[in-house]
Amino acid sequence: MCTTDRRTLIVDAAIDQIARQGLRALTHRALDTALELPAGSASYYFRTKRALIEAIVDRITTRSRDDFTAAQLAPTGPIDPDATAAGIAVWLDHLVAERRNQLIARHTLILDLLSDPELHTRLARSLFSAERARELFHAMGIPDPATAAAAADFIALLEGAVFDRLAGNRAELTPGTPESVRQFATLLTIYLRGVIA
């Protein structure tokens, strides 16, 4: 196994460890045990816990950017709020279904990293892009500087909707179902229609 593959394997195991057992359970030794690696393997690739957490932040950020690109959600041409909400709803549903452990680890780390402004900021911006949100509202005809405020509010809405699905009132709603997509779409449609009203 090459170094890059082993590093990725360790980072993914760390994400799963945080999601299943919490941040306190994340140790180099626990990762070695979980992956059946020789003792000291995780600490060889990530000398400190902070280095491991930095790699987790990078992994979540890269995956988020790749997913967004694959979903082809960047605005092109006139924006229909209902169609835009439906497209983003499908993407959010996929996010919650396919990346549950990453999302749980991210929320856990965001709170833990409040005292580390550099890593906290990187992680807070890892899932949704303020720049892409501003592009959306600009394409919807929202004038500057109102686009920045609309984008920030929209990201707050997305963050809340995702958290609600992980640990809130709608945690029981099964992702990957029409009901799940519909709930996201309804919420987003209300916001997007309100912005252009």
FILOSE-640264 format. One record per residue (C-alpha): residue in one letter; chain; z, y negated, x; residue number from 1. Coordinates in pm, 1 decimal. Last residue first. Example, Ala and Ser with C-alpha at 12.3 -4.5 7.8 and 13.67 -1.06 7.14 Angstrom:
! residues 2
<lofi type="s" mol="A" c3="714.0" c2="106.0" c1="1367.0" seq="2"/>
<lofi type="a" mol="A" c3="780.0" c2="450.0" c1="1230.0" seq="1"/>
//
This chain:
! residues 197
<lofi type="a" mol="A" c3="-361.9" c2="-3832.0" c1="-3999.3" seq="197"/>
<lofi type="i" mol="A" c3="-473.9" c2="-3721.5" c1="-3653.2" seq="196"/>
<lofi type="v" mol="A" c3="-131.0" c2="-3624.0" c1="-3525.9" seq="195"/>
<lofi type="g" mol="A" c3="-21.9" c2="-3479.6" c1="-3860.3" seq="194"/>
<lofi type="r" mol="A" c3="-317.7" c2="-3243.3" c1="-3873.8" seq="193"/>
<lofi type="l" mol="A" c3="-227.8" c2="-3113.2" c1="-3526.3" seq="192"/>
<lofi type="y" mol="A" c3="138.3" c2="-3063.5" c1="-3614.6" seq="191"/>
<lofi type="i" mol="A" c3="84.9" c2="-2888.0" c1="-3946.3" seq="190"/>
<lofi type="t" mol="A" c3="-189.9" c2="-2674.4" c1="-3795.0" seq="189"/>
<lofi type="l" mol="A" c3="38.2" c2="-2566.5" c1="-3510.0" seq="188"/>
<lofi type="l" mol="A" c3="313.6" c2="-2437.1" c1="-3739.7" seq="187"/>
<lofi type="t" mol="A" c3="70.0" c2="-2260.8" c1="-3971.4" seq="186"/>
<lofi type="a" mol="A" c3="-117.0" c2="-2104.7" c1="-3678.5" seq="185"/>
<lofi type="f" mol="A" c3="201.1" c2="-1965.6" c1="-3519.5" seq="184"/>
<lofi type="q" mol="A" c3="309.1" c2="-1807.2" c1="-3846.7" seq="183"/>
<lofi type="r" mol="A" c3="-42.1" c2="-1673.9" c1="-3913.0" seq="182"/>
<lofi type="v" mol="A" c3="-62.1" c2="-1511.1" c1="-3569.9" seq="181"/>
<lofi type="s" mol="A" c3="263.6" c2="-1324.6" c1="-3629.8" seq="180"/>
<lofi type="e" mol="A" c3="172.4" c2="-1228.2" c1="-3984.9" seq="179"/>
<lofi type="p" mol="A" c3="-164.4" c2="-1090.6" c1="-3866.5" seq="178"/>
<lofi type="t" mol="A" c3="21.7" c2="-861.4" c1="-3626.3" seq="177"/>
<lofi type="g" mol="A" c3="16.7" c2="-851.8" c1="-3246.3" seq="176"/>
<lofi type="p" mol="A" c3="367.4" c2="-987.5" c1="-3218.9" seq="175"/>
<lofi type="t" mol="A" c3="628.2" c2="-838.9" c1="-3451.8" seq="174"/>
<lofi type="l" mol="A" c3="844.4" c2="-1094.6" c1="-3632.2" seq="173"/>
<lofi type="e" mol="A" c3="1207.5" c2="-996.6" c1="-3572.9" seq="172"/>
<lofi type="a" mol="A" c3="1253.7" c2="-1269.3" c1="-3310.5" seq="171"/>
<lofi type="r" mol="A" c3="1170.8" c2="-1524.3" c1="-3581.4" seq="170"/>
<lofi type="n" mol="A" c3="1513.3" c2="-1687.4" c1="-3608.5" seq="169"/>
<lofi type="g" mol="A" c3="1549.8" c2="-1722.2" c1="-3233.3" seq="168"/>
<lofi type="a" mol="A" c3="1551.5" c2="-1507.0" c1="-2920.9" seq="167"/>
<lofi type="l" mol="A" c3="1199.0" c2="-1425.2" c1="-2814.2" seq="166"/>
<lofi type="r" mol="A" c3="997.3" c2="-1551.1" c1="-3109.3" seq="165"/>
<lofi type="d" mol="A" c3="1199.6" c2="-1872.0" c1="-3139.3" seq="164"/>
<lofi type="f" mol="A" c3="1158.8" c2="-1924.2" c1="-2764.5" seq="163"/>
<lofi type="v" mol="A" c3="780.0" c2="-1912.6" c1="-2803.5" seq="162"/>
<lofi type="a" mol="A" c3="782.9" c2="-2156.6" c1="-3095.3" seq="161"/>
<lofi type="g" mol="A" c3="1017.9" c2="-2391.0" c1="-2911.3" seq="160"/>
<lofi type="e" mol="A" c3="799.3" c2="-2400.2" c1="-2601.0" seq="159"/>
<lofi type="l" mol="A" c3="488.2" c2="-2457.5" c1="-2813.3" seq="158"/>
<lofi type="l" mol="A" c3="654.2" c2="-2744.1" c1="-3004.2" seq="157"/>
<lofi type="a" mol="A" c3="777.0" c2="-2902.5" c1="-2681.7" seq="156"/>
<lofi type="i" mol="A" c3="423.8" c2="-2869.4" c1="-2544.8" seq="155"/>
<lofi type="f" mol="A" c3="292.9" c2="-3049.2" c1="-2853.5" seq="154"/>
<lofi type="d" mol="A" c3="547.9" c2="-3328.2" c1="-2815.1" seq="153"/>
<lofi type="a" mol="A" c3="445.7" c2="-3382.8" c1="-2453.1" seq="152"/>
<lofi type="a" mol="A" c3="76.2" c2="-3383.4" c1="-2547.7" seq="151"/>
<lofi type="a" mol="A" c3="129.0" c2="-3630.3" c1="-2832.8" seq="150"/>
<lofi type="a" mol="A" c3="324.8" c2="-3859.9" c1="-2599.9" seq="149"/>
<lofi type="a" mol="A" c3="57.9" c2="-3843.6" c1="-2328.8" seq="148"/>
<lofi type="t" mol="A" c3="-225.7" c2="-3893.4" c1="-2578.9" seq="147"/>
<lofi type="a" mol="A" c3="-55.8" c2="-4205.6" c1="-2721.1" seq="146"/>
<lofi type="p" mol="A" c3="-137.3" c2="-4395.3" c1="-2400.4" seq="145"/>
<lofi type="d" mol="A" c3="-432.2" c2="-4369.5" c1="-2459.0" seq="144"/>
<lofi type="p" mol="A" c3="-611.3" c2="-4323.2" c1="-2790.5" seq="143"/>
<lofi type="i" mol="A" c3="-602.7" c2="-3998.8" c1="-2994.5" seq="142"/>
<lofi type="g" mol="A" c3="-965.5" c2="-3907.2" c1="-3059.6" seq="141"/>
<lofi type="m" mol="A" c3="-920.4" c2="-3531.1" c1="-3091.6" seq="140"/>
<lofi type="a" mol="A" c3="-1082.7" c2="-3492.5" c1="-2748.9" seq="139"/>
<lofi type="h" mol="A" c3="-804.1" c2="-3712.9" c1="-2606.6" seq="138"/>
<lofi type="f" mol="A" c3="-553.6" c2="-3490.4" c1="-2782.3" seq="137"/>
<lofi type="l" mol="A" c3="-695.8" c2="-3176.4" c1="-2623.5" seq="136"/>
<lofi type="e" mol="A" c3="-734.3" c2="-3335.1" c1="-2280.1" seq="135"/>
<lofi type="r" mol="A" c3="-368.7" c2="-3445.9" c1="-2294.9" seq="134"/>
<lofi type="a" mol="A" c3="-269.1" c2="-3084.7" c1="-2370.2" seq="133"/>
<lofi type="r" mol="A" c3="-473.8" c2="-2962.6" c1="-2075.3" seq="132"/>
<lofi type="e" mol="A" c3="-299.3" c2="-3212.2" c1="-1844.2" seq="131"/>
<lofi type="a" mol="A" c3="43.8" c2="-3123.9" c1="-1980.7" seq="130"/>
<lofi type="s" mol="A" c3="-25.7" c2="-2761.2" c1="-1891.1" seq="129"/>
<lofi type="f" mol="A" c3="183.1" c2="-2490.5" c1="-2055.5" seq="128"/>
<lofi type="l" mol="A" c3="357.7" c2="-2194.7" c1="-1892.6" seq="127"/>
<lofi type="s" mol="A" c3="452.1" c2="-2299.2" c1="-1539.9" seq="126"/>
<lofi type="r" mol="A" c3="559.1" c2="-2658.5" c1="-1605.9" seq="125"/>
<lofi type="a" mol="A" c3="927.2" c2="-2574.0" c1="-1657.6" seq="124"/>
<lofi type="l" mol="A" c3="905.4" c2="-2334.9" c1="-1362.9" seq="123"/>
<lofi type="r" mol="A" c3="775.8" c2="-2597.8" c1="-1123.3" seq="122"/>
<lofi type="t" mol="A" c3="1026.8" c2="-2853.0" c1="-1248.7" seq="121"/>
<lofi type="h" mol="A" c3="1317.6" c2="-2609.7" c1="-1210.4" seq="120"/>
<lofi type="l" mol="A" c3="1203.0" c2="-2509.9" c1="-861.8" seq="119"/>
<lofi type="e" mol="A" c3="1207.8" c2="-2869.5" c1="-735.9" seq="118"/>
<lofi type="p" mol="A" c3="1507.1" c2="-2986.9" c1="-938.9" seq="117"/>
<lofi type="d" mol="A" c3="1742.6" c2="-2706.9" c1="-824.0" seq="116"/>
<lofi type="s" mol="A" c3="2062.2" c2="-2769.5" c1="-1026.2" seq="115"/>
<lofi type="l" mol="A" c3="1884.1" c2="-2689.2" c1="-1352.5" seq="114"/>
<lofi type="l" mol="A" c3="1765.2" c2="-2364.1" c1="-1193.2" seq="113"/>
<lofi type="d" mol="A" c3="1985.0" c2="-2128.7" c1="-1395.9" seq="112"/>
<lofi type="l" mol="A" c3="1859.3" c2="-2266.4" c1="-1725.3" seq="111"/>
<lofi type="i" mol="A" c3="1493.7" c2="-2237.5" c1="-1629.4" seq="110"/>
<lofi type="l" mol="A" c3="1565.1" c2="-1897.7" c1="-1474.2" seq="109"/>
<lofi type="t" mol="A" c3="1670.6" c2="-1731.5" c1="-1798.1" seq="108"/>
<lofi type="h" mol="A" c3="1382.6" c2="-1889.1" c1="-1987.8" seq="107"/>
<lofi type="r" mol="A" c3="1134.4" c2="-1768.8" c1="-1725.7" seq="106"/>
<lofi type="a" mol="A" c3="1282.3" c2="-1419.1" c1="-1714.5" seq="105"/>
<lofi type="i" mol="A" c3="1248.3" c2="-1393.1" c1="-2093.0" seq="104"/>
<lofi type="l" mol="A" c3="888.9" c2="-1519.8" c1="-2080.2" seq="103"/>
<lofi type="q" mol="A" c3="793.1" c2="-1285.5" c1="-1797.5" seq="102"/>
<lofi type="n" mol="A" c3="949.0" c2="-992.6" c1="-1983.2" seq="101"/>
<lofi type="r" mol="A" c3="758.0" c2="-1074.1" c1="-2302.4" seq="100"/>
<lofi type="r" mol="A" c3="422.3" c2="-1113.0" c1="-2132.8" seq="99"/>
<lofi type="e" mol="A" c3="189.9" c2="-903.4" c1="-2346.6" seq="98"/>
<lofi type="a" mol="A" c3="317.2" c2="-958.8" c1="-2699.8" seq="97"/>
<lofi type="v" mol="A" c3="451.4" c2="-1312.9" c1="-2665.1" seq="96"/>
<lofi type="l" mol="A" c3="144.8" c2="-1431.0" c1="-2474.5" seq="95"/>
<lofi type="h" mol="A" c3="-94.0" c2="-1251.7" c1="-2709.8" seq="94"/>
<lofi type="d" mol="A" c3="69.9" c2="-1426.2" c1="-3005.9" seq="93"/>
<lofi type="l" mol="A" c3="46.8" c2="-1756.2" c1="-2821.7" seq="92"/>
<lofi type="w" mol="A" c3="-326.4" c2="-1702.2" c1="-2756.2" seq="91"/>
<lofi type="v" mol="A" c3="-396.5" c2="-1607.2" c1="-3116.5" seq="90"/>
<lofi type="a" mol="A" c3="-204.7" c2="-1914.9" c1="-3231.8" seq="89"/>
<lofi type="i" mol="A" c3="-399.5" c2="-2135.7" c1="-2987.6" seq="88"/>
<lofi type="g" mol="A" c3="-725.6" c2="-2026.2" c1="-3146.2" seq="87"/>
<lofi type="a" mol="A" c3="-595.9" c2="-2071.5" c1="-3502.0" seq="86"/>
<lofi type="a" mol="A" c3="-455.6" c2="-2416.1" c1="-3422.6" seq="85"/>
<lofi type="t" mol="A" c3="-790.0" c2="-2521.8" c1="-3275.8" seq="84"/>
<lofi type="a" mol="A" c3="-975.8" c2="-2390.5" c1="-3581.2" seq="83"/>
<lofi type="d" mol="A" c3="-742.5" c2="-2581.8" c1="-3815.3" seq="82"/>
<lofi type="p" mol="A" c3="-747.1" c2="-2901.8" c1="-3607.6" seq="81"/>
<lofi type="d" mol="A" c3="-1128.6" c2="-2909.0" c1="-3580.7" seq="80"/>
<lofi type="i" mol="A" c3="-1206.2" c2="-3077.4" c1="-3248.8" seq="79"/>
<lofi type="p" mol="A" c3="-1547.0" c2="-3222.1" c1="-3168.4" seq="78"/>
<lofi type="g" mol="A" c3="-1699.8" c2="-3102.1" c1="-2840.1" seq="77"/>
<lofi type="t" mol="A" c3="-1544.3" c2="-2870.9" c1="-2587.0" seq="76"/>
<lofi type="p" mol="A" c3="-1165.6" c2="-2849.2" c1="-2564.0" seq="75"/>
<lofi type="a" mol="A" c3="-1023.9" c2="-2601.4" c1="-2311.8" seq="74"/>
<lofi type="l" mol="A" c3="-904.8" c2="-2291.3" c1="-2496.3" seq="73"/>
<lofi type="q" mol="A" c3="-1125.6" c2="-2041.9" c1="-2313.4" seq="72"/>
<lofi type="a" mol="A" c3="-869.9" c2="-1760.2" c1="-2350.2" seq="71"/>
<lofi type="a" mol="A" c3="-955.3" c2="-1635.5" c1="-1999.7" seq="70"/>
<lofi type="t" mol="A" c3="-877.0" c2="-1976.3" c1="-1850.1" seq="69"/>
<lofi type="f" mol="A" c3="-543.2" c2="-1992.6" c1="-2030.8" seq="68"/>
<lofi type="d" mol="A" c3="-455.9" c2="-1639.5" c1="-1919.8" seq="67"/>
<lofi type="d" mol="A" c3="-539.1" c2="-1718.8" c1="-1556.1" seq="66"/>
<lofi type="r" mol="A" c3="-329.7" c2="-2037.1" c1="-1564.4" seq="65"/>
<lofi type="s" mol="A" c3="-35.8" c2="-1852.0" c1="-1716.0" seq="64"/>
<lofi type="r" mol="A" c3="-66.2" c2="-1563.8" c1="-1469.2" seq="63"/>
<lofi type="t" mol="A" c3="-65.7" c2="-1805.7" c1="-1177.5" seq="62"/>
<lofi type="t" mol="A" c3="238.8" c2="-1990.6" c1="-1308.1" seq="61"/>
<lofi type="i" mol="A" c3="436.0" c2="-1672.3" c1="-1380.0" seq="60"/>
<lofi type="r" mol="A" c3="360.4" c2="-1532.5" c1="-1034.4" seq="59"/>
<lofi type="d" mol="A" c3="440.6" c2="-1859.9" c1="-857.2" seq="58"/>
<lofi type="v" mol="A" c3="774.5" c2="-1889.4" c1="-1036.5" seq="57"/>
<lofi type="i" mol="A" c3="854.9" c2="-1526.6" c1="-949.4" seq="56"/>
<lofi type="a" mol="A" c3="761.6" c2="-1591.3" c1="-585.2" seq="55"/>
<lofi type="e" mol="A" c3="996.8" c2="-1890.0" c1="-578.9" seq="54"/>
<lofi type="i" mol="A" c3="1266.5" c2="-1665.0" c1="-727.5" seq="53"/>
<lofi type="l" mol="A" c3="1218.0" c2="-1414.9" c1="-444.9" seq="52"/>
<lofi type="a" mol="A" c3="1237.6" c2="-1689.6" c1="-184.5" seq="51"/>
<lofi type="r" mol="A" c3="1553.6" c2="-1815.2" c1="-355.9" seq="50"/>
<lofi type="k" mol="A" c3="1705.4" c2="-1467.8" c1="-338.9" seq="49"/>
<lofi type="t" mol="A" c3="1651.6" c2="-1474.3" c1="32.7" seq="48"/>
<lofi type="r" mol="A" c3="1441.3" c2="-1287.4" c1="288.0" seq="47"/>
<lofi type="f" mol="A" c3="1166.2" c2="-1190.7" c1="44.7" seq="46"/>
<lofi type="y" mol="A" c3="931.4" c2="-933.5" c1="198.8" seq="45"/>
<lofi type="y" mol="A" c3="1188.9" c2="-770.7" c1="428.4" seq="44"/>
<lofi type="s" mol="A" c3="1461.3" c2="-829.7" c1="167.8" seq="43"/>
<lofi type="a" mol="A" c3="1271.3" c2="-614.4" c1="-81.4" seq="42"/>
<lofi type="s" mol="A" c3="1225.6" c2="-335.2" c1="172.4" seq="41"/>
<lofi type="g" mol="A" c3="1585.6" c2="-330.6" c1="299.9" seq="40"/>
<lofi type="a" mol="A" c3="1661.5" c2="21.7" c1="182.8" seq="39"/>
<lofi type="p" mol="A" c3="1344.4" c2="228.3" c1="157.7" seq="38"/>
<lofi type="l" mol="A" c3="1161.0" c2="183.8" c1="-172.2" seq="37"/>
<lofi type="e" mol="A" c3="1231.0" c2="380.8" c1="-488.4" seq="36"/>
<lofi type="l" mol="A" c3="1107.9" c2="88.5" c1="-699.3" seq="35"/>
<lofi type="a" mol="A" c3="1429.5" c2="58.0" c1="-899.4" seq="34"/>
<lofi type="t" mol="A" c3="1643.3" c2="132.3" c1="-593.4" seq="33"/>
<lofi type="d" mol="A" c3="1471.5" c2="-120.8" c1="-368.6" seq="32"/>
<lofi type="l" mol="A" c3="1489.5" c2="-375.7" c1="-650.5" seq="31"/>
<lofi type="a" mol="A" c3="1861.3" c2="-314.4" c1="-702.0" seq="30"/>
<lofi type="r" mol="A" c3="1916.9" c2="-355.0" c1="-326.4" seq="29"/>
<lofi type="h" mol="A" c3="1737.1" c2="-689.0" c1="-318.5" seq="28"/>
<lofi type="t" mol="A" c3="1954.1" c2="-809.7" c1="-602.0" seq="27"/>
<lofi type="l" mol="A" c3="1881.9" c2="-921.2" c1="-956.6" seq="26"/>
<lofi type="a" mol="A" c3="2159.4" c2="-791.7" c1="-1181.1" seq="25"/>
<lofi type="r" mol="A" c3="2316.7" c2="-1136.6" c1="-1202.9" seq="24"/>
<lofi type="l" mol="A" c3="1990.8" c2="-1275.3" c1="-1340.2" seq="23"/>
<lofi type="g" mol="A" c3="1997.8" c2="-1068.8" c1="-1656.2" seq="22"/>
<lofi type="q" mol="A" c3="1970.3" c2="-698.2" c1="-1728.4" seq="21"/>
<lofi type="r" mol="A" c3="1637.8" c2="-633.4" c1="-1899.3" seq="20"/>
<lofi type="a" mol="A" c3="1448.2" c2="-959.7" c1="-1851.0" seq="19"/>
<lofi type="i" mol="A" c3="1596.0" c2="-1025.0" c1="-1505.4" seq="18"/>
<lofi type="q" mol="A" c3="1510.0" c2="-672.7" c1="-1387.6" seq="17"/>
<lofi type="d" mol="A" c3="1159.2" c2="-694.1" c1="-1536.5" seq="16"/>
<lofi type="i" mol="A" c3="1090.0" c2="-1015.5" c1="-1345.7" seq="15"/>
<lofi type="a" mol="A" c3="1229.3" c2="-861.1" c1="-1027.4" seq="14"/>
<lofi type="a" mol="A" c3="1008.9" c2="-553.5" c1="-1076.9" seq="13"/>
<lofi type="d" mol="A" c3="705.8" c2="-781.8" c1="-1109.5" seq="12"/>
<lofi type="v" mol="A" c3="806.3" c2="-962.1" c1="-788.8" seq="11"/>
<lofi type="i" mol="A" c3="855.2" c2="-634.2" c1="-601.2" seq="10"/>
<lofi type="l" mol="A" c3="518.9" c2="-494.5" c1="-711.2" seq="9"/>
<lofi type="t" mol="A" c3="346.9" c2="-821.2" c1="-624.4" seq="8"/>
<lofi type="r" mol="A" c3="498.7" c2="-814.0" c1="-273.9" seq="7"/>
<lofi type="r" mol="A" c3="394.1" c2="-450.1" c1="-235.9" seq="6"/>
<lofi type="d" mol="A" c3="39.3" c2="-526.6" c1="-342.7" seq="5"/>
<lofi type="t" mol="A" c3="13.0" c2="-823.2" c1="-105.5" seq="4"/>
<lofi type="t" mol="A" c3="153.5" c2="-621.2" c1="186.5" seq="3"/>
<lofi type="c" mol="A" c3="-97.2" c2="-339.0" c1="140.5" seq="2"/>
<lofi type="m" mol="A" c3="0.0" c2="0.0" c1="0.0" seq="1"/>
//
